[in-house]
Amino acid sequence: MFDRTKGILLAVHDEEGDWQFLCGGEHPEGDHPRVVGLNHVTEADPSIREVMDMPPGWLAERTAVGAEWTRTRLGS
């Protein structure tokens, strides 16, 4: 996602209130998570704004960029 080669397919708003935006795919060895400002995420994919109202403890996923988000409570 960070280098814009993969789209965001999973958004997690964890119990502590932190967000994670993931592609849901495999990553090469040595590729680590990055901390970025939320504005960078929404600039790269404006559809992320559609899930920003999720309370902590929820996730949203989709099958492809542009597909509809499906929300689920974490641990369900």
N, CA, C and O atoms as CSV, one atom per row, in Angstrom:
chain,resi,resn,atom,element,x,y,z
A,1,MET,N,N,0.833,-1.191,0.000
A,1,MET,CA,C,0.000,0.000,0.000
A,1,MET,C,C,0.869,1.242,0.000
A,1,MET,O,O,0.580,2.208,-0.707
A,2,PHE,N,N,1.934,1.221,0.793
A,2,PHE,CA,C,2.748,2.416,0.961
A,2,PHE,C,C,3.362,2.876,-0.355
A,2,PHE,O,O,3.430,4.074,-0.628
A,3,ASP,N,N,3.805,1.929,-1.164
A,3,ASP,CA,C,4.389,2.307,-2.452
A,3,ASP,C,C,3.356,2.254,-3.576
A,3,ASP,O,O,3.694,2.395,-4.751
A,4,ARG,N,N,2.091,2.049,-3.198
A,4,ARG,CA,C,0.943,2.053,-4.105
A,4,ARG,C,C,0.974,0.945,-5.149
A,4,ARG,O,O,0.388,1.089,-6.221
A,5,THR,N,N,1.653,-0.163,-4.847
A,5,THR,CA,C,1.620,-1.302,-5.757
A,5,THR,C,C,0.474,-2.245,-5.417
A,5,THR,O,O,0.071,-3.054,-6.253
A,6,LYS,N,N,-0.055,-2.151,-4.201
A,6,LYS,CA,C,-1.177,-2.976,-3.765
A,6,LYS,C,C,-2.229,-2.074,-3.142
A,6,LYS,O,O,-1.905,-1.044,-2.550
A,7,GLY,N,N,-3.488,-2.464,-3.277
A,7,GLY,CA,C,-4.567,-1.689,-2.695
A,7,GLY,C,C,-4.892,-2.128,-1.279
A,7,GLY,O,O,-4.490,-3.207,-0.845
A,8,ILE,N,N,-5.609,-1.297,-0.572
A,8,ILE,CA,C,-6.039,-1.605,0.790
A,8,ILE,C,C,-7.317,-2.430,0.712
A,8,ILE,O,O,-8.321,-1.992,0.151
A,9,LEU,N,N,-7.266,-3.637,1.286
A,9,LEU,CA,C,-8.426,-4.518,1.300
A,9,LEU,C,C,-8.931,-4.796,2.711
A,9,LEU,O,O,-9.996,-5.389,2.882
A,10,LEU,N,N,-8.179,-4.375,3.719
A,10,LEU,CA,C,-8.550,-4.616,5.107
A,10,LEU,C,C,-8.220,-3.383,5.936
A,10,LEU,O,O,-7.093,-2.888,5.912
A,11,ALA,N,N,-9.217,-2.890,6.672
A,11,ALA,CA,C,-9.031,-1.768,7.594
A,11,ALA,C,C,-9.433,-2.256,8.978
A,11,ALA,O,O,-10.537,-2.768,9.165
A,12,VAL,N,N,-8.541,-2.098,9.943
A,12,VAL,CA,C,-8.790,-2.559,11.309
A,12,VAL,C,C,-8.708,-1.363,12.249
A,12,VAL,O,O,-7.732,-0.613,12.236
A,13,HIS,N,N,-9.746,-1.196,13.064
A,13,HIS,CA,C,-9.744,-0.190,14.127
A,13,HIS,C,C,-9.692,-0.982,15.423
A,13,HIS,O,O,-10.725,-1.423,15.925
A,14,ASP,N,N,-8.495,-1.165,15.968
A,14,ASP,CA,C,-8.320,-2.090,17.093
A,14,ASP,C,C,-8.905,-1.540,18.388
A,14,ASP,O,O,-9.315,-0.382,18.469
A,15,GLU,N,N,-8.932,-2.402,19.393
A,15,GLU,CA,C,-9.542,-2.064,20.685
A,15,GLU,C,C,-8.894,-0.859,21.354
A,15,GLU,O,O,-9.543,-0.171,22.142
A,16,GLU,N,N,-7.627,-0.591,21.055
A,16,GLU,CA,C,-6.919,0.552,21.635
A,16,GLU,C,C,-7.163,1.841,20.852
A,16,GLU,O,O,-6.697,2.908,21.250
A,17,GLY,N,N,-7.892,1.744,19.742
A,17,GLY,CA,C,-8.190,2.922,18.941
A,17,GLY,C,C,-7.238,3.168,17.788
A,17,GLY,O,O,-7.393,4.142,17.051
A,18,ASP,N,N,-6.244,2.289,17.623
A,18,ASP,CA,C,-5.296,2.434,16.514
A,18,ASP,C,C,-5.883,1.838,15.240
A,18,ASP,O,O,-6.724,0.940,15.285
A,19,TRP,N,N,-5.425,2.352,14.107
A,19,TRP,CA,C,-5.860,1.880,12.795
A,19,TRP,C,C,-4.740,1.117,12.111
A,19,TRP,O,O,-3.563,1.442,12.263
A,20,GLN,N,N,-5.126,0.092,11.353
A,20,GLN,CA,C,-4.210,-0.619,10.467
A,20,GLN,C,C,-4.897,-0.737,9.116
A,20,GLN,O,O,-6.089,-1.036,9.039
A,21,PHE,N,N,-4.145,-0.503,8.061
A,21,PHE,CA,C,-4.655,-0.621,6.700
A,21,PHE,C,C,-3.754,-1.595,5.964
A,21,PHE,O,O,-2.558,-1.350,5.803
A,22,LEU,N,N,-4.336,-2.703,5.517
A,22,LEU,CA,C,-3.557,-3.811,4.988
A,22,LEU,C,C,-4.051,-4.227,3.606
A,22,LEU,O,O,-5.210,-4.015,3.250
A,23,CYS,N,N,-3.143,-4.823,2.839
A,23,CYS,CA,C,-3.507,-5.316,1.510
A,23,CYS,C,C,-4.068,-6.732,1.578
A,23,CYS,O,O,-4.745,-7.178,0.652
A,24,GLY,N,N,-3.789,-7.437,2.670
A,24,GLY,CA,C,-4.274,-8.800,2.817
A,24,GLY,C,C,-3.430,-9.834,2.100
A,24,GLY,O,O,-3.800,-11.007,2.058
A,25,GLY,N,N,-2.308,-9.428,1.538
A,25,GLY,CA,C,-1.468,-10.347,0.777
A,25,GLY,C,C,-0.175,-10.700,1.476
A,25,GLY,O,O,0.081,-10.283,2.606
A,26,GLU,N,N,0.624,-11.467,0.787
A,26,GLU,CA,C,1.947,-11.851,1.274
A,26,GLU,C,C,2.934,-10.716,1.017
A,26,GLU,O,O,2.733,-9.889,0.128
A,27,HIS,N,N,4.002,-10.692,1.812
A,27,HIS,CA,C,5.020,-9.657,1.669
A,27,HIS,C,C,6.395,-10.299,1.622
A,27,HIS,O,O,6.629,-11.310,2.283
A,28,PRO,N,N,7.299,-9.729,0.857
A,28,PRO,CA,C,8.654,-10.286,0.810
A,28,PRO,C,C,9.355,-10.123,2.155
A,28,PRO,O,O,9.037,-9.221,2.930
A,29,GLU,N,N,10.302,-10.997,2.417
A,29,GLU,CA,C,11.072,-10.914,3.653
A,29,GLU,C,C,11.747,-9.549,3.741
A,29,GLU,O,O,12.285,-9.045,2.755
A,30,GLY,N,N,11.711,-8.970,4.912
A,30,GLY,CA,C,12.315,-7.659,5.114
A,30,GLY,C,C,11.347,-6.507,4.901
A,30,GLY,O,O,11.683,-5.359,5.189
A,31,ASP,N,N,10.150,-6.796,4.401
A,31,ASP,CA,C,9.138,-5.755,4.214
A,31,ASP,C,C,8.376,-5.624,5.526
A,31,ASP,O,O,7.705,-6.565,5.950
A,32,HIS,N,N,8.473,-4.470,6.169
A,32,HIS,CA,C,7.910,-4.274,7.498
A,32,HIS,C,C,6.778,-3.250,7.460
A,32,HIS,O,O,6.706,-2.433,6.542
A,33,PRO,N,N,5.889,-3.294,8.463
A,33,PRO,CA,C,4.847,-2.273,8.559
A,33,PRO,C,C,5.471,-0.887,8.674
A,33,PRO,O,O,6.597,-0.730,9.145
A,34,ARG,N,N,4.719,0.104,8.236
A,34,ARG,CA,C,5.181,1.492,8.313
A,34,ARG,C,C,4.119,2.330,9.020
A,34,ARG,O,O,2.921,2.073,8.902
A,35,VAL,N,N,4.576,3.312,9.740
A,35,VAL,CA,C,3.672,4.268,10.368
A,35,VAL,C,C,3.568,5.460,9.432
A,35,VAL,O,O,4.574,6.072,9.074
A,36,VAL,N,N,2.344,5.784,9.039
A,36,VAL,CA,C,2.118,6.924,8.146
A,36,VAL,C,C,0.945,7.734,8.680
A,36,VAL,O,O,0.120,7.224,9.439
A,37,GLY,N,N,0.881,8.972,8.288
A,37,GLY,CA,C,-0.241,9.815,8.661
A,37,GLY,C,C,-1.507,9.377,7.943
A,37,GLY,O,O,-1.457,8.928,6.798
A,38,LEU,N,N,-2.632,9.510,8.615
A,38,LEU,CA,C,-3.908,9.110,8.037
A,38,LEU,C,C,-4.185,9.848,6.734
A,38,LEU,O,O,-4.818,9.297,5.833
A,39,ASN,N,N,-3.720,11.078,6.628
A,39,ASN,CA,C,-3.939,11.830,5.391
A,39,ASN,C,C,-3.261,11.148,4.205
A,39,ASN,O,O,-3.778,11.212,3.089
A,40,HIS,N,N,-2.114,10.496,4.419
A,40,HIS,CA,C,-1.442,9.779,3.331
A,40,HIS,C,C,-2.275,8.580,2.879
A,40,HIS,O,O,-2.332,8.266,1.690
A,41,VAL,N,N,-2.915,7.921,3.833
A,41,VAL,CA,C,-3.749,6.767,3.507
A,41,VAL,C,C,-4.964,7.209,2.701
A,41,VAL,O,O,-5.282,6.602,1.679
A,42,THR,N,N,-5.648,8.260,3.149
A,42,THR,CA,C,-6.850,8.697,2.441
A,42,THR,C,C,-6.530,9.372,1.112
A,42,THR,O,O,-7.363,9.366,0.207
A,43,GLU,N,N,-5.353,9.946,0.980
A,43,GLU,CA,C,-4.945,10.478,-0.323
A,43,GLU,C,C,-4.694,9.343,-1.307
A,43,GLU,O,O,-5.044,9.447,-2.482
A,44,ALA,N,N,-4.088,8.258,-0.828
A,44,ALA,CA,C,-3.812,7.109,-1.684
A,44,ALA,C,C,-5.102,6.384,-2.060
A,44,ALA,O,O,-5.214,5.855,-3.166
A,45,ASP,N,N,-6.071,6.354,-1.154
A,45,ASP,CA,C,-7.339,5.659,-1.397
A,45,ASP,C,C,-8.464,6.392,-0.670
A,45,ASP,O,O,-8.734,6.103,0.496
A,46,PRO,N,N,-9.124,7.339,-1.341
A,46,PRO,CA,C,-10.187,8.115,-0.701
A,46,PRO,C,C,-11.346,7.268,-0.165
A,46,PRO,O,O,-12.071,7.721,0.721
A,47,SER,N,N,-11.535,6.050,-0.683
A,47,SER,CA,C,-12.640,5.215,-0.202
A,47,SER,C,C,-12.445,4.770,1.246
A,47,SER,O,O,-13.381,4.263,1.863
A,48,ILE,N,N,-11.253,4.950,1.794
A,48,ILE,CA,C,-11.012,4.632,3.205
A,48,ILE,C,C,-11.913,5.487,4.092
A,48,ILE,O,O,-12.278,5.065,5.189
A,49,ARG,N,N,-12.269,6.662,3.637
A,49,ARG,CA,C,-13.152,7.539,4.431
A,49,ARG,C,C,-14.494,6.868,4.726
A,49,ARG,O,O,-15.158,7.215,5.702
A,50,GLU,N,N,-14.897,5.907,3.884
A,50,GLU,CA,C,-16.171,5.210,4.074
A,50,GLU,C,C,-16.193,4.379,5.356
A,50,GLU,O,O,-17.270,4.079,5.872
A,51,VAL,N,N,-15.029,4.002,5.877
A,51,VAL,CA,C,-14.993,3.160,7.077
A,51,VAL,C,C,-14.450,3.893,8.302
A,51,VAL,O,O,-14.307,3.287,9.364
A,52,MET,N,N,-14.151,5.160,8.176
A,52,MET,CA,C,-13.555,5.909,9.279
A,52,MET,C,C,-14.519,6.131,10.446
A,52,MET,O,O,-14.104,6.601,11.505
A,53,ASP,N,N,-15.793,5.802,10.265
A,53,ASP,CA,C,-16.753,5.937,11.360
A,53,ASP,C,C,-16.855,4.668,12.210
A,53,ASP,O,O,-17.650,4.619,13.148
A,54,MET,N,N,-16.059,3.640,11.892
A,54,MET,CA,C,-16.094,2.404,12.674
A,54,MET,C,C,-15.584,2.656,14.086
A,54,MET,O,O,-14.556,3.308,14.268
A,55,PRO,N,N,-16.293,2.146,15.081
A,55,PRO,CA,C,-15.788,2.283,16.450
A,55,PRO,C,C,-14.609,1.340,16.681
A,55,PRO,O,O,-14.412,0.403,15.906
A,56,PRO,N,N,-13.827,1.570,17.728
A,56,PRO,CA,C,-12.757,0.631,18.063
A,56,PRO,C,C,-13.326,-0.780,18.246
A,56,PRO,O,O,-14.431,-0.962,18.757
A,57,GLY,N,N,-12.540,-1.769,17.815
A,57,GLY,CA,C,-12.970,-3.153,17.938
A,57,GLY,C,C,-13.673,-3.693,16.709
A,57,GLY,O,O,-14.311,-4.744,16.765
A,58,TRP,N,N,-13.559,-2.979,15.597
A,58,TRP,CA,C,-14.199,-3.411,14.354
A,58,TRP,C,C,-13.175,-3.456,13.230
A,58,TRP,O,O,-12.123,-2.820,13.293
A,59,LEU,N,N,-13.516,-4.236,12.187
A,59,LEU,CA,C,-12.714,-4.256,10.971
A,59,LEU,C,C,-13.643,-4.190,9.772
A,59,LEU,O,O,-14.824,-4.524,9.860
A,60,ALA,N,N,-13.093,-3.756,8.661
A,60,ALA,CA,C,-13.825,-3.732,7.395
A,60,ALA,C,C,-12.924,-4.364,6.348
A,60,ALA,O,O,-11.721,-4.110,6.305
A,61,GLU,N,N,-13.526,-5.191,5.505
A,61,GLU,CA,C,-12.744,-5.809,4.441
A,61,GLU,C,C,-13.537,-5.782,3.147
A,61,GLU,O,O,-14.757,-5.624,3.139
A,62,ARG,N,N,-12.804,-5.941,2.053
A,62,ARG,CA,C,-13.422,-5.976,0.733
A,62,ARG,C,C,-12.589,-6.901,-0.149
A,62,ARG,O,O,-11.440,-7.211,0.166
A,63,THR,N,N,-13.176,-7.328,-1.236
A,63,THR,CA,C,-12.505,-8.290,-2.110
A,63,THR,C,C,-11.575,-7.637,-3.110
A,63,THR,O,O,-10.662,-8.285,-3.622
A,64,ALA,N,N,-11.791,-6.364,-3.397
A,64,ALA,CA,C,-10.965,-5.638,-4.366
A,64,ALA,C,C,-11.136,-4.148,-4.133
A,64,ALA,O,O,-12.130,-3.716,-3.550
A,65,VAL,N,N,-10.180,-3.372,-4.582
A,65,VAL,CA,C,-10.303,-1.913,-4.511
A,65,VAL,C,C,-11.541,-1.517,-5.310
A,65,VAL,O,O,-11.718,-1.952,-6.449
A,66,GLY,N,N,-12.385,-0.702,-4.716
A,66,GLY,CA,C,-13.619,-0.280,-5.361
A,66,GLY,C,C,-14.819,-1.135,-4.989
A,66,GLY,O,O,-15.958,-0.739,-5.237
A,67,ALA,N,N,-14.581,-2.312,-4.393
A,67,ALA,CA,C,-15.678,-3.176,-3.956
A,67,ALA,C,C,-16.270,-2.639,-2.653
A,67,ALA,O,O,-15.670,-1.800,-1.981
A,68,GLU,N,N,-17.448,-3.135,-2.315
A,68,GLU,CA,C,-18.129,-2.702,-1.096
A,68,GLU,C,C,-17.415,-3.247,0.143
A,68,GLU,O,O,-16.958,-4.390,0.162
A,69,TRP,N,N,-17.331,-2.408,1.173
A,69,TRP,CA,C,-16.737,-2.808,2.447
A,69,TRP,C,C,-17.739,-3.639,3.239
A,69,TRP,O,O,-18.933,-3.341,3.240
A,70,THR,N,N,-17.253,-4.682,3.913
A,70,THR,CA,C,-18.049,-5.487,4.835
A,70,THR,C,C,-17.447,-5.323,6.222
A,70,THR,O,O,-16.255,-5.553,6.424
A,71,ARG,N,N,-18.278,-4.926,7.168
A,71,ARG,CA,C,-17.796,-4.661,8.532
A,71,ARG,C,C,-18.091,-5.844,9.449
A,71,ARG,O,O,-19.127,-6.499,9.339
A,72,THR,N,N,-17.153,-6.097,10.354
A,72,THR,CA,C,-17.269,-7.195,11.309
A,72,THR,C,C,-16.638,-6.768,12.627
A,72,THR,O,O,-15.603,-6.102,12.642
A,73,ARG,N,N,-17.265,-7.155,13.726
A,73,ARG,CA,C,-16.673,-6.896,15.037
A,73,ARG,C,C,-15.464,-7.816,15.199
A,73,ARG,O,O,-15.533,-8.994,14.849
A,74,LEU,N,N,-14.361,-7.291,15.723
A,74,LEU,CA,C,-13.174,-8.115,15.953
A,74,LEU,C,C,-13.522,-9.269,16.888
A,74,LEU,O,O,-14.248,-9.087,17.866
A,75,GLY,N,N,-13.009,-10.440,16.588
A,75,GLY,CA,C,-13.263,-11.609,17.407
A,75,GLY,C,C,-14.564,-12.314,17.093
A,75,GLY,O,O,-14.880,-13.321,17.726
A,76,SER,N,N,-15.329,-11.815,16.131
A,76,SER,CA,C,-16.609,-12.457,15.772
A,76,SER,C,C,-16.390,-13.647,14.879
A,76,SER,O,O,-17.350,-14.306,14.480
